[in-house]
């Protein structure tokens, strides 16, 4: 990697770390110092030192009272320190154990098409599919109370489905 001397401090610096300001190639430290001096000079010349001090003191006060600044940012008061906003859609529920208690979208679509071809109206077909699902759920609950195995419940529900296809 090529090195070049800083035009201000004459220290050898890799070329990629040099920056060009006003035609001079300066290292990082020199550039920082140059910017600081320029900032101080412009503040003195423009006469806004008092306004900047007021703003900085105001910001420091807000930092001290982080709760106040937080309330200002969110737009309402915080009741307690452990406040957590309610996130819409975040619901923790119990796991649902389904033993073939539903028809997949493809099965519903296929069943709907077949029943429509047989001459049933749309509303009747939807009701029949809905009744089938409810019947499967009811049957599953009854068989679960009788301590039947999952395999037996599944077979019974498949038989119920096959009857509907006929």
ZAMARGU-4260 file (C-alpha; in steps of 0.2 Angstrom, whole numbers, plus 5000, padded with zeros to 4 digits):
<rodrens>
0) 5000/5000/5000 | 5007/5017/4995 | 5010/5029/5009 | 5011/5048/5008 | 5015/5062/5020
5) 5001/5072/5028 | 5003/5090/5022 | 5000/5097/5039 | 5009/5086/5051 | 5021/5077/5039
10) 5018/5059/5046 | 5018/5045/5033 | 5000/5039/5031 | 4992/5026/5019 | 4985/5035/5004
15) 4967/5029/5007 | 4967/5037/5024 | 4971/5054/5018 | 4957/5066/5014 | 4958/5082/5003
20) 4953/5098/5011 | 4956/5115/5002 | 4969/5106/4991 | 4979/5099/5005 | 4980/5080/5009
25) 4977/5078/5027 | 4977/5063/5039 | 4962/5059/5050 | 4968/5068/5065 | 4973/5084/5056
30) 4956/5084/5047 | 4947/5083/5064 | 4957/5097/5071 | 4954/5108/5055 | 4935/5105/5057
35) 4935/5109/5075 | 4944/5125/5072 | 4933/5130/5058 | 4917/5127/5068 | 4923/5138/5083
40) 4928/5151/5071 | 4911/5151/5062 | 4902/5152/5079 | 4912/5167/5084 | 4909/5176/5068
45) 4890/5173/5067 | 4887/5177/5085 | 4876/5162/5089 | 4886/5156/5103 | 4872/5160/5116
50) 4858/5151/5106 | 4869/5136/5104 | 4872/5135/5123 | 4854/5137/5127 | 4850/5123/5115
55) 4864/5111/5122 | 4858/5115/5140 | 4840/5110/5135 | 4846/5094/5127 | 4856/5090/5142
60) 4841/5092/5153 | 4830/5081/5143 | 4844/5068/5143 | 4844/5068/5162 | 4825/5065/5162
65) 4824/5051/5150 | 4806/5047/5155 | 4801/5064/5150 | 4810/5063/5134 | 4802/5046/5130
70) 4785/5053/5134 | 4788/5067/5123 | 4793/5056/5109 | 4779/5043/5110 | 4766/5057/5113
75) 4758/5051/5129 | 4762/5049/5147 | 4769/5033/5154 | 4760/5026/5169 | 4773/5015/5176
80) 4791/5011/5172 | 4788/4994/5166 | 4776/5000/5152 | 4775/4989/5137 | 4765/4995/5122
85) 4752/4983/5115 | 4757/4975/5099 | 4742/4972/5088 | 4741/4954/5082 | 4753/4947/5095
90) 4742/4934/5103 | 4749/4919/5113 | 4736/4905/5112 | 4735/4887/5117 | 4742/4875/5103
95) 4727/4868/5094 | 4728/4849/5092 | 4720/4844/5076 | 4718/4826/5071 | 4713/4828/5053
100) 4699/4840/5059 | 4700/4851/5044 | 4700/4850/5025 | 4714/4858/5016 | 4711/4872/5004
105) 4714/4860/4989 | 4701/4847/4996 | 4688/4861/4999 | 4691/4868/4982 | 4689/4850/4974
110) 4674/4846/4984 | 4666/4862/4980 | 4668/4860/4961 | 4661/4842/4962 | 4646/4847/4972
115) 4643/4861/4960 | 4644/4850/4945 | 4630/4839/4954 | 4619/4853/4953 | 4619/4861/4971
120) 4619/4879/4973 | 4634/4889/4980 | 4626/4892/4997 | 4621/4874/4999 | 4639/4868/4995
125) 4647/4880/5007 | 4635/4875/5021 | 4638/4856/5017 | 4657/4859/5019 | 4655/4869/5035
130) 4643/4855/5042 | 4656/4842/5037 | 4670/4851/5046 | 4659/4854/5062 | 4654/4835/5062
135) 4672/4830/5061 | 4676/4841/5075 | 4662/4834/5086 | 4666/4816/5081 | 4684/4819/5086
140) 4679/4826/5103 | 4667/4812/5107 | 4680/4799/5102 | 4693/4807/5112 | 4682/4807/5127
145) 4680/4788/5124 | 4699/4786/5124 | 4701/4781/5106 | 4718/4781/5098 | 4722/4795/5086
150) 4723/4782/5072 | 4705/4777/5075 | 4699/4795/5076 | 4707/4798/5060 | 4700/4783/5051
155) 4682/4787/5057 | 4684/4805/5050 | 4691/4798/5034 | 4675/4787/5032 | 4664/4803/5036
160) 4673/4812/5021 | 4671/4797/5010 | 4653/4797/5013 | 4652/4815/5007 | 4661/4811/4991
165) 4648/4798/4986
</rodrens>
